[in-house]
Amino acid sequence: MTGAPFFLPNVKILSLTQMTPAWIDRMRLHRWYAISGDHPDLQLPATAPGTRYLIDTDPARDPDLNPARTIRERLRRTSEREPKSPWHGVVGFSAITEAWNGAAYASRHGVSGSMIIFGGGHNDYFGSDVHAFDLGSREWRRIAVGYVSGGVNDYGAGARYPDSVYPDGSPLPPHTYDYVQYDPVGNDYILFKGQTELGPDVKAVAIPHLFNLDSLSWRHGPRHRTAILNSGGCTTWDKSRRVIWGHSGDDGGGNTFIGYCPDGDNGNGTVGRWTALFPTRLAGVANHNAMQIDPARDIIIVSVHARSALYAIDPANPGREIVGVNSVGCKPALQPYAALEYAANLARLVYFSPLDNGVVYTVEGPHGEGSSDKFVEAWTWHAHEPAADTLRPIADAASRSRFPLNLSHTFGRFRIASFGAIDLALLIRHVDSPVYAMRLT
């Protein structure tokens, strides 16, 4: 079955519309703007205190959720140090951006969509809280508290959960890497894998989790018994097949290219189904790549940083061998932890790495009609460099943050939102820095 074609199911895709945020009209092309925080650009007013930064929504800062139970903790808070909680981990809440974590743009959460972020993982942060940045209001909100009723022994090393969920039903938070995507039809944020134990020696498991943005509740898929989805993998959402495709990283024996369809109740507390499992396509070079389907050409493109090259996977025939893609134009050196997205109006892929100093690259696919053109013909890179006198979000965010930073990390915290004829790039950097945006069309 390895080479068998994968056919599109007969699924009706809903027509989904959004309101274009009014502030987009003030933006000039290919310039970054801070759209949140204490002093946003575009002459925008600051939002209410408590909504300006991701860190404002930290559940450990809520005394009702995390009361100070000791004199030492009371003194810690009165001196305005970061609060401790049973779910704090070694790093604490800042790990949601600094500890190998991505995000997803959810077009149906809020009138203009929202960036959704969750995670922490390993020994860094054990909280399962979920947060949303609403593009319409430009406010951060905590939309799920997560598991906050446990004691110190209920989190981290030694706290084992065979189904990869806490007692409240929320998943143990992994480093999400590029393992998270969004399904606009189900209005689900999808996490491709789970963890049965956190701490310095984590235990990963091939159990997908779905957070529904209507009910604000979690459910999960069945466990795949042979797929190994460990650290450093990447995914893409294939809306025509209603499948999230994922490639494992190399760490821990990662062995898998596989898909998961979230549709259908299995009658046993799980939802959805896995596709056939295919062996790794990138043995030895699979860690911390990015992948994105080009829906117009029905092809999955993978940015493989170890070879600084693009590769193609055929979702219609996922058993087919991966194929190297010829790049022309101004292609940068491809980096780990980067993002690869798709801009619908440009009809191009969009590549972003923080190491390129705010430059956004678009990648134009071939226009040939032949069935093999998308695998054979060159893909053309275009650089969109911000003007010299304009905001550089990487340096700006770093200058504002008071936490230790992983400056090279982006994963899915760079996303594309489309409003009519407008493609908008969105970027979350740190828990105490603004959200940034660039208009691409």
N, C-alpha and C positions, 0 to 999 in steps of 0.2 A: 504493500500500500504506500510505500515511501514516495513513489513518483506519481500517485494518483491525483488528478485535478481536484481542486476544492471549488465547488459550484456555489453561486450566490443563492441564498434561500429567498423564498417569496415573502419578503418583509416590506410592509408599507412604512415609509419614512415620513414622519410628520413635517409639515411646513411650520417652521418656528421663526418668529420675528422678534426683534428687540427694539428698544428705543435708543437712538443715538445720543450719547451724553452731549449736552450743549457745549461743553468746554472744548470738544474736538475741533469745532470750527475756528477756534483761536490758534490752533497749532499750525506751524509751518512744517513742510515736509522734511524728514530726515534730521530732526532735531529732538533731543531728549528734553523732557520736562518732568519736574517733580509734581505729582498731582495730589499728594497728601502731605501730612506732617504739620509742623507749626507754621511754616511759611511756604505754602505751595506756589508754584509758578502760575503763569497765565492770568494773573490778578484774581486767582481763586481765593475765597476766604478759607481760613482754617475751620475744620469741622469741630464738633464739640469735644472738650477734653474727655479722654477715655476712649476715643475712636480714631485718634490720629496715627497711631503706630500699632503694629502687631503686638508689641510687648504690653500694651495697655490691656489686652484681653487674656493675659496669662492667668489661669485659674488659681495659681498659688498666691496671687496678689489679692484675691477675694477672701476677706476674713471669714465669710460665711462658709466657704468651701475649704479653707485652710486656716483655721484659727491658730493663733500663736499659743502653744500649749506649755511652753517652758519660759522661764525668765530669760534664758539666753536668746531664745527666738524673739521675745518681745524687745530686748535690747537691740537685736539685729535690725528689726524693722524700724525702731525709733531712730536709728542711725542711718536710715534710708539705704541700707544694703539690700541686696536681692533676697527675697524670702526663701526659706527652705520648706520643702514639703516631702511627704513620704514617696512621691513619684518624681522627685527632683533629678535623680541620677547624678553623675559626676559633673556634667556641664550645666544642666538646668534648661530652662525654657529657650534660651538662645540656640540650643541645638536644633530647633525646628527649622532654622535656616542654615546653621553652620555645620551640621553633622550629616552631610551627604544626603540632603533632602531636596525633593522637588515640589511641585504644585501643579494644579490644573486649572484651566479657565472653564468655568461652567456658564454657558450662555443663558441658561434658564433660571439661574438663581439671582433674583433681582431683575429690575426692568431693563438693565443694560448688561447683565451678567456679573459674575464675581470670580475672583481668583480664590481657589480653595487650597488650604494648606493643612497638613497633618504630618506627624512623624516625629522623629528624634532618634530612637533606636540604640541598639547595642547597649553600652553602658552609659550613654550620654543623657538620655531623657526617657522616662517611662510613662509620661502622660499620654492619654489617648484623646485629648481634646482636639476639636476641629474648628478652624477659623476661616472667615470669609472677608475678602476686601471687595465691597460693592462698588462697581464703577459708576453707578448713578449717583449715589450719595457720597462717594469717596470716603467711606467709613469702614473701619475694621470692626467686626463683630465676632464674638465666640458663639458658634452655632451648635456646639455640643460640648458639654463639660468633660465627658470621658469618665473614666473610672477613678474617682477621688475618695472613695470610702474605705480603701484598704489601709492596712498598717504597713510598716516598713518591710515586713517579711513577705508582703504580697506583691512586691515589685522586684525586678532585677534578678540577679543570680539566685538560683534555688527555687524561684517561684515559677512552677511549670504549669502550662495550660495546654493540654493535648490538642484542643481544637483551635488554638491560636487566638482565643478570645478571653478577655477578662470576665468576671462574674456579671458585669452589666451588659455584656454582649458586644462591646467595642473591641477591636483587634489590638493586640500588643503592637506598639508602634515600631516598625523597623526603620533603618535608614531606607528611605523610599527610593533613592537614586532616581532613575527614569522609569520606575515601575508603576507610575500612576497616570491614569487617563480619565476622560470624561465621556459619558454616553448621553447625548442631548435628548434622545427619545425616552429613555428610562429616567432621565434627570439624576443619573448616578455618577458619583465619584468612585472610580474603580482602583483598588490596590491589588496588584497582580499576585502578591505572595503574602504569606504570614510568618509569624514567629511563635514558637511554642515556649521559648524562654529568652529573656533578655539578660544583660550583664556582659562581662568580658568575653564569655564563651557562648555566643548566641546560637540558637537552634532555629534554622529556617525551615519552612514547609510550604509545599505547593498547594496552598489554600487561598483562593482569591476572596477579597472582601469588597462589599459595595455599600457606600453610604448614600442613602436616598435623600436628595435635597428638597423633596416635598415633605416627607414624614420626619426628616432629620433622625433617621434610625439606620442601624447597620444590619446587614444580612451577609451570608457568605456562601461560596460555592463548595463543591465537593473537593476532597483531597485527591490529588494525582499521586499515585503511589510510586512512580518511578521518575518523574520529572524532578530535577534538582535545580531549584531557583535560588541561588545564593547571592552573595554580594555582587554589585556592579553591573546589573543587567539593564536592559532598555526595552521599551514597548512603543506601540503606536495603535491608535484606534482606527479600525477599518469600518466606516459607517455603512458601506454597502453590504457587507457580509455580517455586520453586527458582531464583530470579533475584535478583541484586543489581542494583537500579536505580541509575543515577547521572546527575547533572546536572553538567556542567562549569562551572567559573568563567568569568568573562569574559576573564581575562588571556590574552595570547598567542593571541587569536582563538578561544577556547573556543566550540564550536559545537554541543554535543551533549546530548541526553537519550537514554540508551541503557541496555540491560540486558545482563547476562552470566550465563549458566547454566554452572556448573562441571562438569556431568555429561558423561561420555564421553571416551574416549581417542581422539585424532584420528590416531594412528599416525605422527605426525611430530614427536613430542617435546612436543606441546602437548595441553591438555585443554580441554573445554568449547566453548561457542559464544556468539557475540554475537547479540542480537536485531536487528531492524531498527533503523536509526539514525533518530532524529527530531530536527528542528532545535531549537535552544535555546528554552526556554519563557520565559526571563527575561532577554532581551537587555538589557545595561547594568546589571542589578541582580542578577547571578547569583553574585557573589563572597561567600563565607563565610556562606552560609545553612546551614540544617539541614533534613533531611527525614526522615520516618518514616512507614511504612505502619501504618494502623490495620487489623489483620487481621480484626476483627469486622465492620467496615464495608467492607472491601476498597477502601480509598482511601489515596492517598499525600498527606500534608499537608507543605507546605513553609513554613518560617518565613523570610520575606523581610524582612530587617532594614532595608533601604533604604526600604521602604514601611511598616515596622512592621505587617505584615499577614500573615495566613495565606492560602495558595493550595492548591488541590487538583488532583492529577493522577489520572486514572483508569487503574489498571494493567491493567484488562480491555480498555481501548481507548486505548493510550498515544499514539496519533496525535491524539486529541481535544485541543482547546485547553485550556490551564490555566485554572482558574476561581478567582476570588477568593472567600474564605470569610468570612462575617460572624462576628465575635467579640463576645461579650457577657461581662459579669462583670468580674473584676479583672485584666484583661490588662495586663502591663507594657509599656514601650517595648521592642520586640524588638531584640536586640543581634547584632552579628556574632560569630562564633566560639562561638556557643552550642550547646547539645545539645538534641535532641528525641528522646525515647524513647517506649516503650509499656509500661505496667504492666498485666499480664494480669488481675490480680485486681480492680484498680480499673476495668478496661476503659476507661482514659483514656490520652491522650498525656501525657507529662511533659516540661516545658520547664525548662531551667536555664541561667542565665548567671552567671558570677562577679560581674558588676557589680550583681547584685541582693542582695548581702550574705548569701548563704546561703539565701534564700527559694527554695523549690521550687514550681513551678506545675503543676497538672494541668489538662488540657483535655478536657472531656467532649463527645463527639460527639452528634449528634441521635439520637433514639430512634424516629423515624418509620419506617413500613414501606414507604413509597413508594420507587421506585427512584431518584428524583431528590433525596430528602430530604437525603442526605449532602452534596450539592453546594449545596443551596439554604438549608437551615435553619441556624440559628446554632450555633456551638460555644461552650461556656461555660467560662470560665477560673475556677479556684479557686486562691487563694494559701495556701501552707502555710509560715507564717513561724515559725522557731524561737523558743522562749520567750526573753525578754530576758536571762535569766541563764544561757543555755546557750552552748555552743561555736559560734563562727562560723568555718567551716573556711577561708574565703579569707584572713581576717586572721591566723588561727592559723598556716596554712602559710607565709604570707609572712614572719611573724616568726621562723620557724625556719630559713628557707633562707638560704644565704650566696651564692647565685648571682644574677646579673641575671635578672629575671622578666618574663614577659608575663602580667600579672595578669588581663587580659580573656579569655585563651584557655581554652577547655574542649574543644571538639570532642567526640570520643567518649570522652574520659577521664571523663565522667559516663555511667553506664550503670545499667540496672535488672536485678536478678536476682530471680527468683521461686522461692519454696520453699513448695509447698502453697498455703495461703491468704495467704502473706506476700509482699509486694512490697518489695524493698530497694533503695534508691539507693546507688550506689558512686561515689566520687570520688577520682581521682588528681590531685594538684596539682603537686608538684615532686619532683625526684629525691631530695631530702634532707628531705622532710616525710612525715608519716604518710599512710596511706590512710584516708579518712573514709567513714562510712556513716550513712544515715538510714532508719529504718523508716517505710514509707508506709501499711502496713495491718497 
